[in-house]
């Protein structure tokens, strides 16, 4: 009876393994990282590179979209351009001289302005420049109201006024001024256009909705006809419409510009080209995201490799902990937490690096900084998941070791 009581008492008083709190597991996992700082840094770097690449791609894409939205908000999406297309036989069509007047009488149209490209007129800095080195700069006769219609601005000097539009004066596009070496404007700043010297009164800032004007020398329409031999036929008509009726105007404007041959009129909306360019950039961004994903996968393999080596090197520690009462579950959680903490460290550093790259790129391009919150949160969550997957097998392997074998192997 006494023996049986002892047996029952010894079974009742058998010590149970202590349960570790989540904070205890975290401290135990972190101690393994602190013991090998160099290896931790190198392993976390692989994760960080992949995360930084992906965050930077998302951030740069978002910043580009923010800049596009700001540009379209400033310039408007209500600008329509009308240009001559091709004839039925494939030749170059022309717009009638009164095309602008007919378009301007449309009730949906707010304002219009036209330009005429002057064929055969070359632009040089002086008569000492060889004839074959004109730089491909075109010449356009313009109206005074063109600047307001395009919502463009001058970077240097001023735009045409009532006096300069009737005299040999020119306003250069941004690229044309760069090619001609015009970086400042004085009363003596002259360029040679069509064999005649013109005074440079201004330089345009880049015109987003009419990039064809960036590499052009603009002169008043009357001067273009009287001095350079222009014939008065518009090459492009810029039309500002009621924003809510722009699509309707695009369908009707060809028939108003050239009622006899509406099929020879080419109508477009420059803002669509800007949006299309942004869409084309997204193809490249998808490729970069794929490369970032590959780098992230390589980083996950590096974490798995680090954890496997860590298990092999720490068999003595594992055996000692098991001999002191640590359960298989505690050992498993320890190494799993260690792998996840290692990945989390790389993920946080990668997000910070990606945000820095995005900020620098946006600053250099003059874009607003934009980084969606979900990019950083998703990146950190992805790294933790990768750490869990990468550390699962080493954690199971560590927990499976017998205490005696682990101690004898040390």
C-alpha positions as CSV (number, residue, x, y, z in Angstrom):
1,X,0.0,0.0,0.0
2,X,2.8,2.3,0.9
3,X,4.6,1.5,-2.4
4,X,1.5,2.1,-4.3
5,X,0.9,5.4,-2.6
6,X,4.4,6.4,-3.4
7,X,3.9,5.5,-6.9
8,X,0.8,7.5,-7.1
9,X,2.4,10.4,-5.3
10,X,5.5,10.4,-7.6
11,X,3.3,10.4,-10.7
12,X,1.2,13.2,-9.3
13,X,4.3,15.3,-8.4
14,X,6.1,14.7,-11.7
15,X,7.6,18.1,-12.8
16,X,6.1,19.6,-15.9
17,X,8.1,21.6,-18.5
18,X,7.7,25.3,-18.0
19,X,5.9,27.2,-20.7
20,X,7.8,30.0,-22.3
21,X,6.0,33.3,-23.0
22,X,6.1,34.9,-26.5
23,X,8.5,37.4,-25.1
24,X,10.8,34.6,-23.8
25,X,10.8,33.0,-27.3
26,X,11.6,36.4,-28.8
27,X,14.5,36.9,-26.5
28,X,15.9,33.4,-27.1
29,X,15.7,33.9,-30.8
30,X,17.3,37.3,-30.7
31,X,20.2,35.9,-28.6
32,X,21.2,33.6,-31.5
33,X,21.4,36.6,-33.8
34,X,23.5,38.7,-31.5
35,X,26.0,35.9,-31.2
36,X,26.8,36.0,-35.0
37,X,26.5,39.6,-36.1
38,X,28.6,39.3,-39.3
39,X,26.6,36.4,-40.6
40,X,23.3,38.1,-39.6
41,X,24.3,41.3,-41.6
42,X,25.3,39.3,-44.7
43,X,22.1,37.2,-44.6
44,X,19.8,40.2,-44.0
45,X,21.5,42.1,-46.8
46,X,20.2,39.5,-49.3
47,X,16.6,40.1,-48.1
48,X,17.2,43.9,-48.0
49,X,18.4,44.1,-51.6
50,X,15.3,42.3,-52.9
51,X,12.9,44.4,-50.7
52,X,14.6,47.6,-51.6
53,X,14.4,46.9,-55.3
54,X,10.7,46.1,-55.1
55,X,9.8,49.1,-52.8
56,X,11.9,51.5,-55.1
57,X,10.1,50.3,-58.2
58,X,6.6,50.8,-56.6
59,X,7.7,54.1,-55.1
60,X,9.1,55.4,-58.4
61,X,6.0,54.3,-60.3
62,X,3.8,56.0,-57.7
63,X,5.9,59.2,-57.9
64,X,5.7,59.2,-61.7
65,X,1.9,58.8,-61.6
66,X,1.7,61.6,-59.1
67,X,3.7,63.9,-61.3
68,X,1.6,62.9,-64.3
69,X,-1.6,63.7,-62.4
70,X,-0.2,67.1,-61.3
71,X,0.9,67.9,-64.9
72,X,-2.5,67.0,-66.3
73,X,-4.2,69.0,-63.6
74,X,-2.1,72.0,-64.4
75,X,-2.2,71.6,-68.2
76,X,-5.7,70.1,-68.5
77,X,-7.0,67.2,-70.5
78,X,-9.2,69.5,-72.6
79,X,-6.6,70.3,-75.3
80,X,-7.2,68.9,-78.8
81,X,-4.8,69.2,-81.7
82,X,-5.9,69.3,-85.3
83,X,-3.3,68.6,-88.0
84,X,-3.4,67.6,-91.7
85,X,-3.4,63.9,-92.3
86,X,-2.9,62.1,-95.6
87,X,-4.9,62.1,-98.8
88,X,-6.7,59.1,-100.2
89,X,-3.7,58.3,-102.3
90,X,-1.2,58.6,-99.4
91,X,0.1,62.1,-100.0
92,X,0.3,64.9,-97.5
93,X,-2.9,66.7,-96.9
94,X,-3.3,70.4,-95.9
95,X,-5.8,72.2,-93.7
96,X,-7.9,75.0,-95.3
97,X,-6.9,78.6,-94.3
98,X,-10.3,79.1,-92.7
99,X,-10.1,75.9,-90.6
100,X,-9.4,77.7,-87.4
101,X,-12.3,80.1,-87.9
102,X,-14.8,77.3,-88.4
103,X,-13.4,75.4,-85.4
104,X,-13.6,78.5,-83.2
105,X,-17.3,78.9,-84.0
106,X,-18.1,75.5,-82.5
107,X,-20.1,76.0,-79.2
108,X,-18.0,73.5,-77.3
109,X,-14.7,75.3,-78.1
110,X,-13.3,77.9,-75.7
111,X,-10.3,79.1,-77.6
112,X,-8.0,78.2,-80.5
113,X,-4.5,79.0,-81.8
114,X,-2.6,77.8,-84.8
115,X,1.0,77.5,-85.9
116,X,2.4,77.1,-89.4
117,X,5.7,75.2,-90.0
118,X,7.8,77.1,-92.5
119,X,9.4,74.7,-94.9
120,X,12.9,75.3,-96.1
121,X,13.8,77.8,-93.4
122,X,17.0,76.9,-91.5
123,X,18.2,78.2,-88.2
124,X,21.8,78.9,-87.3
125,X,23.6,80.7,-84.5
126,X,25.4,82.9,-87.1
127,X,26.4,82.9,-90.8
128,X,29.8,81.3,-89.8
129,X,28.1,77.9,-89.1
130,X,28.3,75.4,-91.9
131,X,25.1,75.0,-93.8
132,X,24.8,71.3,-92.9
133,X,24.8,71.9,-89.1
134,X,21.4,73.5,-88.5
135,X,20.6,71.0,-85.8
136,X,17.3,70.1,-87.3
137,X,15.6,73.1,-85.7
138,X,12.2,73.9,-87.4
139,X,10.6,77.3,-87.8
140,X,7.0,78.0,-87.0
141,X,4.8,81.0,-87.5
142,X,2.6,81.5,-84.5
143,X,-0.1,83.7,-83.1
144,X,0.2,85.8,-79.9
145,X,-2.4,83.7,-78.1
146,X,-0.5,80.4,-78.5
147,X,1.1,80.6,-75.1
148,X,-2.2,81.0,-73.3
149,X,-3.8,78.2,-75.3
150,X,-1.0,75.8,-74.5
151,X,-0.7,77.0,-70.9
152,X,3.0,77.2,-71.5
153,X,5.5,79.6,-70.0
154,X,8.8,81.2,-70.8
155,X,12.0,80.2,-69.0
156,X,14.0,83.3,-70.2
157,X,12.9,86.6,-71.6
158,X,9.3,87.2,-72.7
159,X,6.7,86.0,-75.1
160,X,5.6,87.9,-78.2
161,X,3.6,91.1,-77.8
162,X,2.0,93.5,-80.2
163,X,5.3,95.1,-81.1
164,X,7.6,92.0,-81.5
165,X,5.1,89.9,-83.4
166,X,5.4,92.2,-86.4
167,X,9.2,92.5,-86.4
168,X,12.1,90.0,-86.9
169,X,12.0,88.5,-83.4
170,X,11.9,84.9,-82.3
171,X,11.1,82.8,-79.2
172,X,13.2,79.6,-79.1
173,X,12.0,76.3,-77.8
174,X,13.9,74.8,-74.9
175,X,15.9,72.2,-77.0
176,X,16.5,74.8,-79.8
177,X,18.0,77.2,-77.4
178,X,20.2,74.5,-76.0
179,X,21.4,73.5,-79.5
180,X,22.1,77.1,-80.4
181,X,23.9,77.9,-77.2
182,X,21.5,80.6,-76.1
183,X,21.6,80.5,-72.3
184,X,20.9,84.2,-71.6
185,X,19.2,87.0,-73.5
186,X,20.6,90.4,-74.2
187,X,19.7,93.0,-76.9
188,X,22.5,91.6,-79.0
189,X,21.3,88.0,-78.9
190,X,20.6,87.1,-82.6
191,X,20.0,83.9,-84.6
192,X,20.0,83.5,-88.3
193,X,16.6,82.2,-89.6
194,X,16.1,81.7,-93.4
195,X,19.0,84.0,-94.2
196,X,17.8,86.8,-92.0
197,X,18.9,87.8,-88.5
198,X,16.2,87.7,-85.8
199,X,16.4,89.0,-82.3
200,X,15.8,86.4,-79.5
201,X,13.3,87.8,-77.1
202,X,12.5,84.7,-75.1
203,X,13.1,81.0,-74.5
204,X,10.2,78.6,-73.7
205,X,10.2,76.1,-70.9
206,X,9.6,72.6,-72.2
207,X,6.0,72.3,-73.5
208,X,4.6,69.0,-72.3
209,X,1.5,69.1,-74.5
210,X,3.3,70.3,-77.6
211,X,6.8,68.8,-77.5
212,X,7.2,69.5,-81.3
213,X,7.8,73.2,-80.3
214,X,10.7,72.4,-78.0
215,X,13.1,72.1,-81.0
216,X,11.7,75.1,-82.9
217,X,12.2,78.8,-83.5
218,X,8.9,80.6,-83.3
219,X,8.2,83.8,-85.2
220,X,5.1,86.0,-85.6
221,X,2.8,84.7,-88.3
222,X,3.0,88.0,-90.3
223,X,6.8,87.9,-90.3
224,X,6.7,84.3,-91.3
225,X,4.7,85.2,-94.4
226,X,6.4,88.4,-95.3
227,X,10.0,87.5,-94.6
228,X,10.2,83.7,-94.7
229,X,7.7,83.0,-97.4
230,X,5.1,81.1,-95.4
231,X,1.8,80.5,-97.3
232,X,-0.6,80.9,-94.3
233,X,-1.8,77.3,-94.2
234,X,-1.9,76.0,-90.6
235,X,0.1,73.0,-89.8
236,X,-1.4,72.5,-86.4
237,X,-4.4,74.0,-84.7
238,X,-4.5,73.8,-80.9
239,X,-8.1,73.8,-79.5
240,X,-9.2,74.2,-75.9
241,X,-12.6,72.8,-75.3
242,X,-15.3,72.4,-72.6
243,X,-13.6,69.7,-70.4
244,X,-16.9,67.8,-70.2
245,X,-17.4,67.7,-73.9
246,X,-13.9,67.0,-75.2
247,X,-14.8,63.6,-76.5
248,X,-17.7,65.0,-78.4
249,X,-15.4,67.7,-79.9
250,X,-12.9,65.1,-81.1
251,X,-15.7,63.4,-83.1
252,X,-17.0,66.6,-84.7
253,X,-13.9,68.7,-85.1
254,X,-12.6,67.0,-88.3
255,X,-15.8,67.8,-90.2
256,X,-15.7,71.4,-89.1
257,X,-12.0,71.8,-90.0
258,X,-12.4,70.4,-93.5
259,X,-16.0,69.8,-94.4
260,X,-15.1,68.6,-97.9
261,X,-12.4,66.1,-96.8
262,X,-12.9,65.3,-93.1
263,X,-10.9,62.1,-93.5
264,X,-7.8,64.1,-94.3
265,X,-7.8,65.7,-90.8
266,X,-5.9,64.1,-87.9
267,X,-7.3,64.8,-84.5
268,X,-5.5,63.9,-81.2
269,X,-5.4,64.7,-77.6
270,X,-1.9,65.3,-76.2
271,X,-2.8,64.2,-72.7
272,X,-3.6,60.7,-74.1
273,X,0.0,60.5,-75.2
274,X,1.3,61.4,-71.8
275,X,-0.9,58.7,-70.2
276,X,0.2,56.2,-72.9
277,X,3.8,56.9,-72.0
278,X,3.1,56.2,-68.4
279,X,1.4,52.9,-69.3
280,X,4.5,52.0,-71.3
281,X,6.7,52.6,-68.3
282,X,4.6,50.1,-66.3
283,X,5.8,47.3,-68.6
284,X,9.4,48.1,-67.5
285,X,8.3,48.4,-63.9
286,X,6.8,44.9,-64.1
287,X,10.1,43.6,-65.3
288,X,11.9,45.3,-62.4
289,X,9.5,43.9,-59.9
290,X,10.2,40.5,-61.3
291,X,14.0,41.0,-60.8
292,X,13.3,42.3,-57.3
293,X,11.3,39.1,-56.6
294,X,14.3,37.0,-57.8
295,X,16.6,38.9,-55.5
296,X,14.2,38.4,-52.6
297,X,14.0,34.6,-53.4
298,X,17.8,34.5,-53.3
299,X,17.8,36.3,-50.0
300,X,15.4,33.7,-48.6
301,X,17.7,30.9,-49.7
302,X,20.5,32.7,-47.9
303,X,18.4,32.8,-44.7
304,X,17.7,29.1,-45.0
305,X,21.3,28.4,-45.5
306,X,22.3,30.5,-42.5
307,X,19.7,28.7,-40.3
308,X,20.9,25.2,-41.5
309,X,24.5,26.1,-40.6
310,X,23.4,27.5,-37.3
311,X,21.6,24.3,-36.4
312,X,24.7,22.3,-37.2
313,X,27.0,24.6,-35.2
314,X,24.7,24.7,-32.2
315,X,24.0,21.1,-31.6
316,X,25.6,21.2,-28.2
317,X,23.4,24.1,-27.2
318,X,20.4,22.3,-28.4
319,X,21.3,19.1,-26.5
320,X,22.0,21.1,-23.3
321,X,18.6,22.9,-23.5
322,X,16.9,19.6,-24.2
323,X,18.7,18.0,-21.3
324,X,17.6,20.8,-19.0
325,X,13.9,20.3,-19.9
326,X,13.3,22.3,-23.1
327,X,10.6,20.7,-25.2
328,X,10.9,20.0,-28.9
329,X,8.3,22.7,-29.4
330,X,10.4,25.3,-27.6
331,X,13.5,24.4,-29.7
332,X,11.4,24.5,-32.9
333,X,9.9,27.9,-32.0
334,X,13.4,29.3,-31.1
335,X,14.9,28.6,-34.5
336,X,11.7,29.7,-36.3
337,X,11.7,33.0,-34.4
338,X,15.3,33.4,-35.2
339,X,14.8,33.0,-38.9
340,X,11.8,35.3,-38.9
341,X,13.7,38.0,-36.9
342,X,16.6,37.7,-39.4
343,X,14.2,38.2,-42.3
344,X,12.4,41.0,-40.5
345,X,15.7,42.9,-40.0
346,X,16.5,42.6,-43.7
347,X,12.9,43.7,-44.6
348,X,12.9,46.8,-42.5
349,X,16.3,47.9,-43.8
350,X,15.2,47.1,-47.3
351,X,12.1,49.3,-47.0
352,X,14.1,52.1,-45.6
353,X,16.6,51.8,-48.5
354,X,13.9,51.6,-51.1
355,X,12.2,54.7,-49.7
356,X,15.6,56.5,-49.8
357,X,16.1,55.5,-53.4
358,X,12.6,56.6,-54.3
359,X,13.2,60.0,-52.6
360,X,16.5,60.6,-54.4
361,X,15.1,59.7,-57.8
362,X,12.0,61.8,-57.3
363,X,14.1,64.7,-56.2
364,X,16.4,64.5,-59.3
365,X,13.4,64.3,-61.6
366,X,11.5,67.0,-59.9
367,X,8.7,64.6,-59.0
368,X,6.6,64.6,-55.8
369,X,7.6,61.8,-53.4
370,X,4.9,59.2,-53.3
371,X,5.2,55.8,-51.6
372,X,2.0,53.8,-50.9
373,X,1.7,52.7,-47.3
374,X,0.9,49.2,-48.5
375,X,4.2,48.8,-50.2
376,X,6.2,49.1,-47.0
377,X,3.7,47.0,-45.0
378,X,3.4,44.4,-47.7
379,X,7.2,44.2,-48.0
380,X,7.7,43.6,-44.2
381,X,4.9,41.0,-44.2
382,X,6.5,39.3,-47.2
383,X,9.9,39.1,-45.4
384,X,8.4,37.6,-42.3
385,X,6.6,35.0,-44.4
386,X,9.9,34.2,-46.3
387,X,11.7,33.9,-42.9
388,X,9.1,31.5,-41.7
389,X,9.3,29.3,-44.8
390,X,13.1,29.5,-44.8
391,X,13.4,28.6,-41.1
392,X,10.8,25.9,-41.0
393,X,13.0,23.0,-42.1
394,X,16.0,24.0,-39.9
395,X,13.7,24.5,-36.9
396,X,12.2,21.0,-37.4
397,X,15.6,19.5,-37.8
398,X,16.8,21.2,-34.6
399,X,13.8,20.0,-32.6
400,X,14.2,16.4,-33.9
401,X,17.7,16.0,-32.4
402,X,18.0,13.7,-29.3
403,X,19.7,15.4,-26.3
404,X,22.3,12.7,-25.9
405,X,23.3,12.6,-29.5
406,X,23.4,16.4,-29.7
407,X,25.7,16.6,-26.6
408,X,28.0,13.9,-27.8
409,X,28.3,15.6,-31.2
410,X,29.5,18.8,-29.8
